[in-house]
Amino acid sequence: MMYEDVNDLESHRYLTYTPSGKSKTIICYKSLDGISFNTVKGYKTAFAYISEWEKRNITEEVMNENLAFIINVGCFSFA
């Protein structure tokens, strides 16, 4: 999953946003006619934070707060 997401980063569409009154820029996604601030799209979001940090658009602190490994431990079925 990580390998696929890093190779597909060019087609990944996201926004960088700095909330008013705050100094931390975050990555968010367009959702219908609004913006979603708590959406994570697999490892693409983590790689987007790394990419924005390399461009110096976000701080290292913000990048580190948003990097994580995704561990699938099970699935639920309510059928």
C-alpha positions as a Markdown table, in Angstrom:
| # | Residue | x | y | z |
|---|---|---|---|---|
| 1 | Met | 0.0 | 0.0 | 0.0 |
| 2 | Met | 2.8 | 2.4 | 0.9 |
| 3 | Tyr | 4.7 | 1.6 | -2.4 |
| 4 | Glu | 1.5 | 2.3 | -4.5 |
| 5 | Asp | 0.8 | 5.6 | -2.7 |
| 6 | Val | 4.3 | 7.0 | -3.1 |
| 7 | Asn | 4.3 | 6.2 | -6.8 |
| 8 | Asp | 0.9 | 7.7 | -7.3 |
| 9 | Leu | 1.7 | 11.0 | -5.5 |
| 10 | Glu | 1.7 | 13.1 | -8.7 |
| 11 | Ser | -2.1 | 12.5 | -9.1 |
| 12 | His | -2.8 | 13.2 | -5.5 |
| 13 | Arg | -4.9 | 16.4 | -5.1 |
| 14 | Tyr | -4.9 | 18.2 | -1.7 |
| 15 | Leu | -4.9 | 21.7 | -0.4 |
| 16 | Thr | -2.6 | 23.4 | 2.1 |
| 17 | Tyr | -4.5 | 25.6 | 4.6 |
| 18 | Thr | -3.4 | 27.9 | 7.4 |
| 19 | Pro | -6.4 | 28.5 | 9.8 |
| 20 | Ser | -6.8 | 32.2 | 10.7 |
| 21 | Gly | -5.0 | 33.1 | 13.9 |
| 22 | Lys | -2.8 | 30.0 | 13.7 |
| 23 | Ser | 0.7 | 29.6 | 12.3 |
| 24 | Lys | 0.5 | 25.9 | 11.4 |
| 25 | Thr | -0.2 | 25.0 | 7.8 |
| 26 | Ile | -2.0 | 21.7 | 7.4 |
| 27 | Ile | -3.1 | 19.5 | 4.5 |
| 28 | Cys | -6.8 | 19.2 | 3.8 |
| 29 | Tyr | -9.1 | 17.9 | 1.1 |
| 30 | Lys | -12.0 | 19.3 | -0.8 |
| 31 | Ser | -15.2 | 17.6 | 0.3 |
| 32 | Leu | -18.4 | 18.5 | -1.6 |
| 33 | Asp | -18.7 | 22.3 | -1.3 |
| 34 | Gly | -16.4 | 22.5 | 1.7 |
| 35 | Ile | -13.0 | 21.5 | 3.1 |
| 36 | Ser | -12.3 | 18.5 | 5.2 |
| 37 | Phe | -9.5 | 18.9 | 7.8 |
| 38 | Asn | -9.6 | 15.4 | 9.3 |
| 39 | Thr | -9.5 | 13.2 | 6.2 |
| 40 | Val | -6.5 | 10.9 | 5.6 |
| 41 | Lys | -6.1 | 9.2 | 2.3 |
| 42 | Gly | -3.8 | 6.2 | 3.1 |
| 43 | Tyr | -0.1 | 7.0 | 2.9 |
| 44 | Lys | -0.7 | 9.7 | 0.3 |
| 45 | Thr | -1.5 | 12.2 | 3.1 |
| 46 | Ala | 1.8 | 11.3 | 4.9 |
| 47 | Phe | 3.8 | 11.6 | 1.7 |
| 48 | Ala | 2.1 | 14.9 | 0.9 |
| 49 | Tyr | 3.2 | 16.3 | 4.3 |
| 50 | Ile | 6.8 | 15.2 | 3.5 |
| 51 | Ser | 6.6 | 16.8 | 0.1 |
| 52 | Glu | 5.3 | 20.1 | 1.5 |
| 53 | Trp | 8.0 | 20.0 | 4.2 |
| 54 | Glu | 10.7 | 19.6 | 1.5 |
| 55 | Lys | 9.2 | 22.6 | -0.3 |
| 56 | Arg | 9.4 | 24.5 | 3.1 |
| 57 | Asn | 5.6 | 25.1 | 3.0 |
| 58 | Ile | 5.1 | 23.5 | 6.4 |
| 59 | Thr | 7.2 | 23.1 | 9.5 |
| 60 | Glu | 9.0 | 19.9 | 10.6 |
| 61 | Glu | 6.9 | 19.9 | 13.7 |
| 62 | Val | 3.6 | 19.7 | 11.7 |
| 63 | Met | 5.1 | 17.0 | 9.4 |
| 64 | Asn | 6.1 | 14.9 | 12.3 |
| 65 | Glu | 2.7 | 15.2 | 14.0 |
| 66 | Asn | 1.0 | 13.9 | 10.9 |
| 67 | Leu | 3.3 | 10.9 | 10.0 |
| 68 | Ala | 2.0 | 7.5 | 10.9 |
| 69 | Phe | 2.0 | 3.8 | 9.9 |
| 70 | Ile | -1.4 | 2.4 | 9.1 |
| 71 | Ile | -1.9 | -1.0 | 10.7 |
| 72 | Asn | -4.9 | -2.9 | 9.6 |
| 73 | Val | -5.8 | -5.3 | 12.5 |
| 74 | Gly | -9.2 | -6.6 | 11.3 |
| 75 | Cys | -12.4 | -5.9 | 9.5 |
| 76 | Phe | -16.0 | -5.9 | 10.7 |
| 77 | Ser | -19.0 | -7.1 | 9.0 |
| 78 | Phe | -22.5 | -6.3 | 10.1 |
| 79 | Ala | -24.3 | -8.4 | 7.5 |
